[in-house]
Amino acid sequence: MKKNLTIILILMIIFSLVTTSEAAKKIKFDKKKLAAAQLVDATPKLNPMVTAKEPPEFVTIFGEAEATQGQMIHFIEKRNKKPLLNCTVKQIVQIYYEEADREGIRPDVAICQALKETGFFGYGGDVSPNQNNYCGLGATGNHEPGAKFDSPQTGVRAHIQHLLAYTSTRPPKTPIVDPRYVLVRDNRKDVFGKATHWTDLNGVWAVPGKYYGQEILQIWQQAQMPDASNESLMAANRNIKLNAPTAEMFVYRGLVYFARGENGFENDYYNAMEDFESALMLDKNSVEALYNLAITKEILNKNVEAIKIYDRLLEINDKFELAFYNRGYLKLLKNDYENAIDDFKKLLEIEAVTADAWNEIAVAHFKQKMYQEAYEDIQKAYEINDRNETVLKNKEIIENCIKKKKK
């Protein structure tokens, strides 16, 4: 017995030494190329938030749309000017509203789930655009691409049917095309028909996905942004004038001004800033007012002030991934590399599949001349999203700096 234990111990030591040796292998870089190289930053996330009408845990999967089809089309086109779809943006939105309405599911939120799963129809990772698979059906990791559907209509129908499997025990009103519907119905009695709210999908639809539902609803809030029209501004002014002003009213008018700022009226960013500050005077813990104020200051290059506001925001909500990302981005601009990396890693604890966060960690390590670490970071970013243009560019830059083996 002792002899066997000794042999096992020796084998464990040998395995440990081999593993350590493999890990210790360093990539050899060309110093001249490194000196001339500079990685590309991902962009900050500067999309404002509408005040939530109700807490995330109260938003049901069944229900009517609150965002119009026009709002959803504009929202998608604003975030991705070249979506990888086998139809137009208008058509995919129409299909979602048709399929979801038939089953009683909120179409606007279902689209936001698809936007989360596909990276705003930019894809990357295991699922490709030609699969018409908008919710990662069957894509279980380890390079498993999942289901493929013959048309966008079928792909959307499968998505809605899969949502129905989690939400209701009644069968779909159309023939089943979701290849996993029966699996959920027959083998997952613990989840079949049990999810009534989007947050009930946490850790179920996506694993670990602790805040999966909240992240979908954050996108949904952004989709309901007011426009920059004079009519919207007049309505917001009238609402504040005729009623007892609330934080939500000032946030809404601030968002109208913000939209006008995006349309080229830079002075309106200052008006937006004033409204968000007014909202905070009425509700100092308004997450939406704090976040919108922070990104407005960031746009106006008031970065020190923006960081302080992100600090306040994260004291109130320490799971706000966009705040971690933007604060990390600003710290990186200040060459505060370690604290920037810390923010991006905190974000990754909340949402592990964030290619931009790994990209920014790579940028920080590269600026610290920690080239091996930067190489490993960018590989992680690439594994998450192999279509992210910034990640692809940085991967190319780093790999170009690797010394070529002599023939």
Salt bridges, closest charged atoms under 4 A:
GLU22 OE2 - LYS25 NZ 3.35
GLU66 OE1 - LYS53 NZ 3.16
GLU66 OE2 - ARG106 NH1 3.47
GLU98 OE2 - ARG102 NH2 3.55
GLU99 OE1 - ARG102 NH1 2.63
GLU99 OE2 - ARG157 NH2 2.97
GLU103 OE1 - ARG170 NH1 2.92
ASP126 OD1 - HIS143 ND1 3.68
ASP178 OD2 - HIS162 ND1 2.75
ASP186 OD1 - ARG185 NE 2.91
ASP190 OD2 - ARG188 NH2 2.88
ASP200 OD2 - HIS197 ND1 3.75
GLU215 OE1 - LYS116 NZ 2.81
GLU262 OE1 - LYS78 NZ 3.07
ASP268 OD2 - ARG260 NE 3.25
ASP275 OD2 - ARG253 NE 2.79
GLU277 OE2 - LYS297 NZ 3.68
GLU305 OE1 - LYS297 NZ 2.64
ASP311 OD1 - ARG327 NH1 2.67
ASP318 OD1 - LYS319 NZ 3.19
ASP342 OD2 - LYS346 NZ 3.14
ASP343 OD1 - ARG327 NH2 2.77
ASP343 OD2 - LYS331 NZ 3.25
GLU351 OE1 - LYS116 NZ 2.83
ASP356 OD2 - LYS45 NZ 2.47
ASP377 OD2 - HIS365 ND1 2.57
ASP386 OD1 - ARG387 NH1 3.75
GLU399 OE2 - LYS395 NZ 2.99
